[in-house]
Amino acid sequence: MTAAGLDASGHALLGAALATADGDEQIFSARLSARTVPWLADHAVGGTVLVPGAAFADMAVHAARETGCDLVEELTMTAPLRSATRGDDPAGPG
């Protein structure tokens, strides 16, 4: 990750963190699939693996703390996030 200019995020789900060139913003990245995060497979609805809202909240709290905020005032999810399936997972078949 460091060779690509990324830092470890320090969070189990967020794979990398990147400060913008001006240093005013922080970008966090994640790859969420049942292959890389096996417990996601327990969150299937109608055969589709969805990332649970609690995972979003946990990632938002971590990002807030990393950027000097002590509160996530509002987090709105307008649609569920479908996890990568084994076929679409860039990590390869599992």
VEXFISE-464908 format. One line per field, with one value per atom (N, C-alpha, C): x, y, z; residue in three letters; atom name; residue number from 0. Coordinates in steps of 0.001 Angstrom, whole numbers, plus 500000, padded with zeros to 6 digits. Layout:
<rs>
east <- c(X, ...)
north <- c(Y, ...)
up <- c(Z, ...)
residuo <- c(ala, ...)
atomo <- c(CA, ...)
num <- c(NUM, ...)
</rs>
This chain:
<rs>
east <- c(500808, 500000, 500856, 501926, 502751, 503415, 503730, 504331, 503369, 502081, 501065, 500669, 501346, 501036, 499927, 499572, 498493, 499062, 498345, 498711, 497683, 498099, 497140, 496158, 494896, 493865, 493775, 494263, 494131, 492757, 491981, 490634, 490502, 489779, 489651, 488974, 488049, 487336, 487909, 488423, 488984, 490425, 490684, 491997, 493078, 492730, 493760, 493223, 494154, 493826, 494785, 494312, 495118, 494774, 495772, 495565, 495659, 494787, 494855, 496122, 496497, 497745, 497814, 496699, 496712, 496588, 496359, 496288, 494993, 494039, 492780, 491740, 491924, 490943, 491635, 490882, 491358, 490403, 490932, 490127, 490396, 489327, 489446, 488895, 489520, 489152, 488944, 488076, 487828, 487443, 487755, 487269, 486482, 485182, 484320, 483703, 484142, 483581, 483560, 482744, 482671, 483991, 484816, 486124, 487107, 487134, 488085, 487556, 486231, 485584, 484554, 484980, 484114, 482772, 482690, 481416, 480345, 480724, 479709, 478749, 479223, 478369, 477155, 477239, 476113, 475037, 475289, 474363, 473770, 473279, 472680, 471170, 470628, 469187, 468812, 467999, 467605, 468784, 469817, 470983, 472011, 471750, 472682, 473314, 474635, 475343, 475367, 474850, 474786, 475678, 476308, 477121, 476150, 476196, 475238, 475480, 474406, 474482, 475456, 475549, 476475, 477916, 478243, 479601, 479856, 478855, 478992, 479206, 478405, 478519, 479907, 480403, 481719, 482818, 482726, 483721, 483637, 482426, 482262, 482843, 482622, 483170, 484697, 485264, 486726, 487264, 486647, 487093, 486976, 485913, 485742, 486869, 487153, 488228, 489577, 489842, 491121, 491292, 490195, 490261, 489986, 489999, 489869, 488450, 487483, 486088, 485727, 484918, 484531, 483080, 482442, 481021, 480656, 479843, 479197, 477755, 477399, 476081, 474967, 475231, 474192, 474845, 474254, 474715, 473471, 473285, 472095, 472500, 471882, 472093, 470832, 470975, 469797, 469575, 470580, 470462, 471471, 471149, 472113, 473320, 474463, 475673, 475823, 475797, 475961, 477442, 477775, 479159, 479542, 480829, 481309, 481023, 480603, 480414, 481731, 481822, 483082, 483543, 482617, 482986, 483519, 482993, 483445, 484594, 484955, 485966, 487349, 488009, 489336, 490367, 490045, 490987, 491022, 490101, 490118, 489042, 488905, 487880, 488169, 487111, 487313, 486689)
north <- c(498811, 500000, 501260, 501256, 502458, 502800, 501792, 502053, 502815, 502652, 503361, 504688, 505071, 506323, 506224, 505002, 504787, 504368, 504692, 504275, 503269, 502382, 501468, 502307, 501920, 502725, 502469, 501315, 500979, 500449, 500043, 499527, 498206, 497267, 495930, 495934, 496840, 496862, 497878, 498979, 500005, 499642, 499356, 498858, 499897, 501127, 502133, 503532, 504422, 505832, 506661, 507781, 508653, 510097, 510888, 512325, 512996, 513957, 514688, 515537, 515982, 516719, 517964, 518644, 519845, 519510, 518236, 517790, 518134, 518714, 519123, 518006, 516946, 515871, 514528, 513559, 512194, 511285, 510353, 509408, 508019, 507275, 505911, 504962, 503804, 502833, 501461, 500671, 499318, 498396, 497125, 496083, 495129, 495139, 494331, 493202, 492000, 490834, 489681, 488706, 487540, 486776, 486959, 486289, 486986, 488313, 489049, 489310, 489319, 489513, 488394, 487200, 486019, 486158, 486924, 487027, 487752, 488445, 489086, 488069, 486856, 485812, 485531, 485862, 485668, 486734, 487724, 488834, 488813, 487649, 487508, 487677, 488373, 488556, 488135, 487114, 486631, 486189, 485650, 485172, 486254, 487505, 488605, 489018, 489054, 489452, 490976, 491506, 492949, 493348, 494498, 495027, 495617, 495148, 495630, 497088, 497760, 499163, 499406, 498445, 498598, 498706, 498029, 498121, 499528, 500114, 501498, 502444, 502276, 503144, 503020, 501792, 501567, 502219, 502095, 502732, 504247, 504795, 506250, 506769, 506049, 506455, 506428, 505392, 505315, 506485, 506748, 507850, 509186, 509354, 510591, 510765, 509715, 509803, 510087, 509450, 509642, 511065, 511753, 513113, 514166, 513763, 514717, 515039, 514293, 514508, 513523, 513955, 513049, 512607, 512922, 512634, 512436, 511442, 511304, 511707, 512881, 513422, 512741, 512409, 511794, 510902, 509753, 508817, 508272, 508616, 508194, 507218, 506065, 505075, 505057, 505335, 505369, 504059, 503203, 501905, 500953, 499675, 498714, 498573, 498244, 497987, 496489, 496040, 494625, 494298, 493250, 492795, 492141, 492179, 491465, 489978, 489339, 487896, 487233, 485966, 485275, 485475, 485540, 485756, 487142, 488172, 489536, 489959, 489156, 489568, 489565, 490752, 490810, 489974, 489575, 488752, 487327, 487004, 485684, 484774, 483610, 482675, 482160, 481833, 481337, 480053)
up <- c(500000, 500000, 500000, 500781, 500875, 499547, 498739, 497429, 496528, 496767, 495984, 496631, 497718, 498386, 499410, 499766, 500732, 502077, 503132, 504474, 504966, 505862, 506488, 507286, 507253, 507907, 509401, 509866, 511273, 511631, 510639, 510855, 510113, 510702, 510114, 508747, 508494, 507213, 506233, 506738, 505862, 505544, 504288, 503917, 503817, 503442, 503220, 503494, 503768, 503971, 503137, 502638, 501800, 502126, 502415, 502606, 501244, 500984, 499721, 499692, 498522, 498351, 499232, 499406, 500245, 501729, 502040, 503425, 504126, 503405, 504017, 504101, 503339, 503315, 503457, 503934, 504104, 503339, 502583, 501818, 502372, 502650, 503154, 502106, 501982, 500964, 501587, 500965, 501461, 500314, 500470, 499567, 500455, 500279, 501133, 500319, 500588, 499924, 500922, 500649, 501531, 501540, 500530, 500501, 501437, 501401, 502223, 503636, 503795, 505097, 505237, 505667, 505634, 506344, 507438, 508157, 507357, 506282, 505441, 504836, 504609, 504032, 504912, 506200, 507116, 506936, 506090, 505901, 504495, 504100, 502776, 502873, 501886, 501772, 500365, 500260, 498943, 498099, 498721, 497999, 497679, 498068, 497824, 499146, 499183, 500397, 500473, 501583, 501788, 502957, 502844, 503939, 504967, 506219, 507222, 507606, 507975, 508367, 509512, 510430, 511556, 511070, 509972, 509417, 508885, 508215, 507747, 508926, 509964, 511137, 511764, 511871, 512460, 511619, 510304, 509429, 509536, 509618, 509734, 511049, 512144, 513443, 513391, 512781, 512671, 511847, 510698, 509843, 510581, 511337, 512100, 513114, 513856, 514860, 514213, 513079, 512395, 511880, 511660, 511120, 512189, 513452, 514538, 514964, 514481, 514880, 515983, 516912, 517993, 517881, 516739, 516610, 515143, 514872, 513571, 513829, 513389, 513709, 512933, 511677, 510856, 509819, 509586, 508560, 507881, 506632, 505894, 504808, 504822, 503760, 502913, 501629, 500760, 500014, 500010, 499347, 499975, 499995, 500547, 499623, 500223, 499445, 499282, 498036, 497729, 497777, 498493, 498567, 497244, 496934, 495751, 495930, 494860, 494913, 494574, 494795, 494529, 493091, 492156, 490753, 490463, 491193, 490917, 491813, 492783, 493750, 493117, 493053, 492461, 493220, 494447, 495223, 494668, 493796, 493166, 493725, 493126, 493582, 494975, 495695, 497047, 497203)
residuo <- c(met, met, met, thr, thr, thr, ala, ala, ala, ala, ala, ala, gly, gly, gly, leu, leu, leu, asp, asp, asp, ala, ala, ala, ser, ser, ser, gly, gly, gly, his, his, his, ala, ala, ala, leu, leu, leu, leu, leu, leu, gly, gly, gly, ala, ala, ala, ala, ala, ala, leu, leu, leu, ala, ala, ala, thr, thr, thr, ala, ala, ala, asp, asp, asp, gly, gly, gly, asp, asp, asp, glu, glu, glu, gln, gln, gln, ile, ile, ile, phe, phe, phe, ser, ser, ser, ala, ala, ala, arg, arg, arg, leu, leu, leu, ser, ser, ser, ala, ala, ala, arg, arg, arg, thr, thr, thr, val, val, val, pro, pro, pro, trp, trp, trp, leu, leu, leu, ala, ala, ala, asp, asp, asp, his, his, his, ala, ala, ala, val, val, val, gly, gly, gly, gly, gly, gly, thr, thr, thr, val, val, val, leu, leu, leu, val, val, val, pro, pro, pro, gly, gly, gly, ala, ala, ala, ala, ala, ala, phe, phe, phe, ala, ala, ala, asp, asp, asp, met, met, met, ala, ala, ala, val, val, val, his, his, his, ala, ala, ala, ala, ala, ala, arg, arg, arg, glu, glu, glu, thr, thr, thr, gly, gly, gly, cys, cys, cys, asp, asp, asp, leu, leu, leu, val, val, val, glu, glu, glu, glu, glu, glu, leu, leu, leu, thr, thr, thr, met, met, met, thr, thr, thr, ala, ala, ala, pro, pro, pro, leu, leu, leu, arg, arg, arg, ser, ser, ser, ala, ala, ala, thr, thr, thr, arg, arg, arg, gly, gly, gly, asp, asp, asp, asp, asp, asp, pro, pro, pro, ala, ala, ala, gly, gly, gly, pro, pro, pro, gly, gly, gly)
atomo <- c(N, CA, C, N, CA, C, N, CA, C, N, CA, C, N, CA, C, N, CA, C, N, CA, C, N, CA, C, N, CA, C, N, CA, C, N, CA, C, N, CA, C, N, CA, C, N, CA, C, N, CA, C, N, CA, C, N, CA, C, N, CA, C, N, CA, C, N, CA, C, N, CA, C, N, CA, C, N, CA, C, N, CA, C, N, CA, C, N, CA, C, N, CA, C, N, CA, C, N, CA, C, N, CA, C, N, CA, C, N, CA, C, N, CA, C, N, CA, C, N, CA, C, N, CA, C, N, CA, C, N, CA, C, N, CA, C, N, CA, C, N, CA, C, N, CA, C, N, CA, C, N, CA, C, N, CA, C, N, CA, C, N, CA, C, N, CA, C, N, CA, C, N, CA, C, N, CA, C, N, CA, C, N, CA, C, N, CA, C, N, CA, C, N, CA, C, N, CA, C, N, CA, C, N, CA, C, N, CA, C, N, CA, C, N, CA, C, N, CA, C, N, CA, C, N, CA, C, N, CA, C, N, CA, C, N, CA, C, N, CA, C, N, CA, C, N, CA, C, N, CA, C, N, CA, C, N, CA, C, N, CA, C, N, CA, C, N, CA, C, N, CA, C, N, CA, C, N, CA, C, N, CA, C, N, CA, C, N, CA, C, N, CA, C, N, CA, C, N, CA, C, N, CA, C, N, CA, C, N, CA, C, N, CA, C, N, CA, C, N, CA, C, N, CA, C, N, CA, C)
num <- c(0, 0, 0, 1, 1, 1, 2, 2, 2, 3, 3, 3, 4, 4, 4, 5, 5, 5, 6, 6, 6, 7, 7, 7, 8, 8, 8, 9, 9, 9, 10, 10, 10, 11, 11, 11, 12, 12, 12, 13, 13, 13, 14, 14, 14, 15, 15, 15, 16, 16, 16, 17, 17, 17, 18, 18, 18, 19, 19, 19, 20, 20, 20, 21, 21, 21, 22, 22, 22, 23, 23, 23, 24, 24, 24, 25, 25, 25, 26, 26, 26, 27, 27, 27, 28, 28, 28, 29, 29, 29, 30, 30, 30, 31, 31, 31, 32, 32, 32, 33, 33, 33, 34, 34, 34, 35, 35, 35, 36, 36, 36, 37, 37, 37, 38, 38, 38, 39, 39, 39, 40, 40, 40, 41, 41, 41, 42, 42, 42, 43, 43, 43, 44, 44, 44, 45, 45, 45, 46, 46, 46, 47, 47, 47, 48, 48, 48, 49, 49, 49, 50, 50, 50, 51, 51, 51, 52, 52, 52, 53, 53, 53, 54, 54, 54, 55, 55, 55, 56, 56, 56, 57, 57, 57, 58, 58, 58, 59, 59, 59, 60, 60, 60, 61, 61, 61, 62, 62, 62, 63, 63, 63, 64, 64, 64, 65, 65, 65, 66, 66, 66, 67, 67, 67, 68, 68, 68, 69, 69, 69, 70, 70, 70, 71, 71, 71, 72, 72, 72, 73, 73, 73, 74, 74, 74, 75, 75, 75, 76, 76, 76, 77, 77, 77, 78, 78, 78, 79, 79, 79, 80, 80, 80, 81, 81, 81, 82, 82, 82, 83, 83, 83, 84, 84, 84, 85, 85, 85, 86, 86, 86, 87, 87, 87, 88, 88, 88, 89, 89, 89, 90, 90, 90, 91, 91, 91, 92, 92, 92, 93, 93, 93)
</rs>
